[in-house]
């Protein structure tokens, strides 16, 4: 079975973006960027919420992960602006379960918070990989958009970069009901 990995940049105070979806202040230069791009080889599919997809779309990027099958989860987008990006609007949980059951590499959940919260509630996220930026936003879009169940995580790997970014790999152990 493939693993669904929530791999996301966040701040020390737990935000993945400003309230408007922008992410100025996050570090986009340094060794961690090369490692992130190298991590693409772990995945052959990517899930993203509509708001996450629209960040790139505003910049004219319609096909952000050309090496992967791309799925945008959205109740409002009716058609994709790119033939390489599929829109999933119904039975999302069933779709993700089926995707995990397929053969292939792992699945990259790149955001956003609403989608992560929904999939976490269904016990579908296997790993959380945090690219912790040395930054406090004070407010914004949190790692999860709603309340999540208390969950034990097991730190399986970590790396500290010279620029202060810390990469943390967690296996999701169990959720308390």
C-alpha positions as CSV (number, residue, x, y, z in Angstrom):
1,X,0.0,0.0,0.0
2,X,1.2,3.5,-0.9
3,X,1.8,6.0,1.8
4,X,0.2,9.5,1.9
5,X,2.8,12.0,3.1
6,X,1.8,15.5,4.2
7,X,5.0,17.3,3.2
8,X,4.6,21.0,4.0
9,X,6.6,24.1,4.9
10,X,5.5,25.8,8.1
11,X,6.6,28.4,10.6
12,X,7.7,27.7,14.2
13,X,4.2,28.9,15.3
14,X,2.5,26.4,13.0
15,X,1.3,28.4,10.0
16,X,1.7,27.3,6.3
17,X,0.9,30.7,4.8
18,X,-0.4,34.2,5.6
19,X,-4.2,34.4,5.7
20,X,-4.3,35.5,2.1
21,X,-2.3,32.4,1.0
22,X,1.0,34.2,0.4
23,X,4.1,33.0,2.1
24,X,6.7,35.8,2.1
25,X,9.2,35.3,4.8
26,X,9.6,31.6,4.1
27,X,13.1,30.6,2.9
28,X,13.3,29.7,-0.7
29,X,17.1,29.5,-1.0
30,X,19.5,27.0,0.6
31,X,20.3,23.3,0.8
32,X,16.7,22.5,1.9
33,X,15.4,23.6,-1.6
34,X,17.6,21.1,-3.4
35,X,16.6,18.3,-0.9
36,X,12.9,19.2,-1.5
37,X,13.3,19.0,-5.2
38,X,15.1,15.7,-4.8
39,X,12.2,14.4,-2.7
40,X,10.0,14.5,-5.8
41,X,11.5,11.1,-6.8
42,X,9.6,9.5,-3.8
43,X,6.3,10.3,-5.3
44,X,4.3,9.6,-8.5
45,X,1.1,11.4,-7.4
46,X,0.3,14.7,-5.7
47,X,-2.9,15.9,-4.0
48,X,-3.6,19.5,-3.4
49,X,-6.5,21.6,-2.4
50,X,-7.9,24.2,-4.7
51,X,-6.5,27.2,-2.8
52,X,-3.0,25.6,-2.8
53,X,-3.3,25.0,-6.6
54,X,-4.5,28.6,-7.2
55,X,-1.3,30.0,-5.6
56,X,0.6,28.8,-8.7
57,X,-2.2,29.4,-11.0
58,X,-2.1,33.1,-10.2
59,X,1.5,33.0,-11.5
60,X,0.5,31.2,-14.7
61,X,1.6,27.7,-13.5
62,X,-1.0,25.2,-14.5
63,X,1.1,22.1,-14.3
64,X,3.2,22.5,-11.0
65,X,4.4,18.9,-10.7
66,X,4.9,17.5,-14.2
67,X,6.6,14.4,-13.0
68,X,3.6,13.3,-11.0
69,X,-0.1,12.5,-11.6
70,X,-1.8,15.7,-10.2
71,X,-5.1,15.9,-8.4
72,X,-6.8,19.1,-7.2
73,X,-9.5,18.5,-4.7
74,X,-12.2,21.1,-5.1
75,X,-16.0,21.4,-4.8
76,X,-16.0,24.7,-6.9
77,X,-13.6,24.1,-9.8
78,X,-15.5,22.4,-12.5
79,X,-12.7,21.9,-15.0
80,X,-9.0,21.9,-15.0
81,X,-7.0,24.6,-16.9
82,X,-4.4,21.9,-17.7
83,X,-4.9,18.4,-19.2
84,X,-2.3,17.0,-16.8
85,X,-4.2,18.1,-13.7
86,X,-7.4,16.2,-12.7
87,X,-10.2,17.7,-10.6
88,X,-11.7,15.5,-7.9
89,X,-14.9,17.0,-6.5
90,X,-16.9,14.1,-5.1
91,X,-16.2,11.1,-2.9
92,X,-12.8,12.5,-2.0
93,X,-12.1,10.0,0.9
94,X,-13.0,7.0,-1.3
95,X,-10.8,8.4,-4.1
96,X,-7.8,8.8,-1.8
97,X,-8.3,5.3,-0.3
98,X,-8.4,3.8,-3.9
99,X,-5.3,5.9,-4.8
100,X,-3.4,4.5,-1.8
101,X,-4.4,1.0,-2.8
102,X,-2.9,1.4,-6.3
103,X,0.6,0.2,-7.0
104,X,3.2,2.9,-7.3
105,X,5.3,5.3,-5.4
106,X,4.0,7.3,-2.4
107,X,1.5,10.2,-2.6
108,X,2.5,13.8,-1.9
109,X,-0.1,15.8,0.0
110,X,1.2,19.3,-0.6
111,X,-1.7,21.2,1.0
112,X,-3.8,22.8,2.1
113,X,-5.0,22.8,5.6
114,X,-8.6,22.0,4.8
115,X,-7.7,18.9,2.8
116,X,-5.1,17.8,5.4
117,X,-7.7,18.1,8.2
118,X,-10.2,16.1,6.2
119,X,-7.8,13.3,5.3
120,X,-6.2,13.2,8.8
121,X,-9.7,12.7,10.3
122,X,-10.1,9.7,8.1
123,X,-6.7,8.2,9.2
124,X,-5.4,8.5,5.6
125,X,-2.2,10.5,6.4
126,X,0.7,8.1,7.1
127,X,3.5,10.5,7.5
128,X,4.0,14.2,8.2
129,X,7.1,15.9,6.9
130,X,7.6,19.4,8.2
131,X,9.9,21.9,6.6
132,X,10.1,24.1,9.7
133,X,11.1,27.7,8.8
134,X,12.8,29.9,11.4
135,X,9.9,32.4,11.3
136,X,6.9,33.4,13.3
137,X,3.8,34.7,11.4
138,X,1.6,35.3,14.4
139,X,-1.5,34.4,12.3
140,X,-2.4,32.9,9.0
141,X,-3.4,29.5,7.6
142,X,-2.5,26.8,10.2
143,X,-1.1,23.4,9.5
144,X,-4.6,21.9,10.0
145,X,-7.7,24.1,9.5
146,X,-9.7,22.4,12.2
147,X,-9.4,20.4,15.3
148,X,-7.6,17.1,14.8
149,X,-7.6,14.2,17.2
150,X,-4.8,13.8,19.7
151,X,-2.2,11.7,17.8
152,X,1.1,10.2,18.7
153,X,3.9,10.8,16.2
154,X,7.2,9.0,15.9
155,X,10.2,11.1,14.8
156,X,11.9,8.9,12.1
157,X,14.4,11.4,10.7
158,X,15.5,15.0,10.9
159,X,17.9,17.4,9.4
160,X,19.1,20.9,10.4
161,X,20.2,23.2,7.6
162,X,22.7,26.1,8.0
163,X,20.0,28.7,7.3
164,X,17.9,27.5,10.2
165,X,15.3,25.4,8.4
166,X,14.7,22.1,10.2
167,X,13.3,19.1,8.3
168,X,11.3,16.8,10.5
169,X,9.9,13.4,9.4
170,X,7.1,11.9,11.5
171,X,5.3,8.6,11.2
172,X,1.7,8.9,12.4
173,X,1.4,6.2,15.1
174,X,-2.1,6.4,16.4
175,X,-5.0,8.7,16.9
176,X,-6.9,8.8,20.2
177,X,-10.7,8.6,19.5
